[in-house]
Amino acid sequence: MLSIKKYKCFVWLFVMLLASAPALAQQQIMNLDSVLQRISSSNPMLQEYDYRARAMDAYAEGARSWMAPMVGGGVFMMPYSRQSVERDEREGSYMLSAEQAIPNPAKLRAKEKYLKSRAAIETAGRDVTFNQLRAQAKAAYYSWVVLEKKMDVLQDSEHIMEYMLKLAKIRYPYSQGSLGSVYKAEGRLHEVQNMQLMTASQMEQQNVQLNILMNLPKEQRYRIDTAVMMPEPALLAVDTSSLINVRSDLRQLDKTVQSMRLNVELEQLERKPDFRIRFDHMYPRNSMMPQQFTAMGMVSIPIAPWSSKMYKANTKAMNLEIEAMQQERESIVNEAQGMIRNMALELNTLWAQTENYQKKIIPALKKNYDVTMLAYEQNTAQLPEAIDAWEALNMAQMEYLNRLQELYLMVVNYEKEIEK
């Protein structure tokens, strides 16, 4: 048996593991691919399209069904009572009747194809919605990445301002600095801390936004992979055929046109006849009379002028709607090509500006800050000069991150247009 001391030790370890479980879960790293996979499998809006597609498939399963048969019973050639003519008191018959409508097989096959095509429209609609949700997720994820980088810059700035403030407080009693410079450094430190609070709040907002898209609890926290490569310049020319193949809204439009054409075929089949059979059996009330029956076969005549107007008018209207959708498709392609080219031009401009900040502007201001800070440490420069050099570097770093965020969001919109 375990001693009481060992038992208490195990209980203490178990309690510590339970207490550290939320912290461990909070340290989970969620990369972008995991986020997108989770959205694809768990987002309620996408599941709605899945259920609708399954519903259309279920409708198609019953497309070839016949109408239910009809049976009935009654009397046949039964004379009215209280008539003065002489007759047999047991005249007339009891009648049993059965009737079945037989639809045209071509109509049933066309109806099945049409209902199955509706499922394809829902599947294409899911792709359209997923493209939109994917863009929202990428925007939130990249914004969170930039906010993490901003927080790193702000934390470095906080350490720098604390160091400057510490030096200023040490030098002030020896008349090596002014009291105003001390207050200025203290104010800048509090400004940095305020910006840290705002940045932390914005990161939490992006966390909640991703949780909404992934259908996770809103309070769930995790880390993200900040090792995201800087986007590359975009191509100005986009092949029309490849654009048509990748865009989900065009695929949905094509599926809708295909479904409407199947519906036109179904409507045109209304000119084909339908059939009906009927069987009646009579049991005479008078045993001297024989049992009788009637058997009838009936066929509809839909080509009659007064009945053909409806399906002819419907067919004409559907063909006009298809033509309108074809024009809409061309308009979408033309607009998308122009929009993609403009976005590529803007993206390349942002990329060049971001590169300049990263490789030219920030390194130059960093050297200026290092030189000024070295001079301040050697007591050959004043604190306001060091603060100004720091502010210039800090503003350039934050502006670089703002441009980087704009670049990421532009890439998200660009990839949304080309379905990447």
Secondary structure, 3 states (H helix, E strand, C coil): CCCHHHHHHHHHHHHHHHHHHHHHHHCCEECHHHHHHHHHHHCHHHHHHHHHHHHHHHHHHCCCCCCCCEEEEEEECCCCCCCCCCCCCCCCEEEEEEEEEECCHHHHHHHHHHHHHHHHHHHHHHHHHHHHHHHHHHHHHHHHHHHHHHHHHHHHHHHHHHHHHHHHHHHHHHCCCCHHHHHHHHHHHHHHHHHHHHHHHHHHHHHHHHHHHHCCCCCCCCEECCCCCCCCCCCCCCCHHHHHHHCHHHHHHHHHHHHHHHHHHHHHHHHCCCEEEEEEEEEECCCCCCCEEEEEEEECCCCCHHHHHHHHHHHHHHHHHHHHHHHHHHHHHHHHHHHHHHHHHHHHHHHHHHHHHHHHHHHHHHHHHHHHHHHHHCCCCCHHHHHHHHHHHHHHHHHHHHHHHHHHHHHHHHHHHHCC
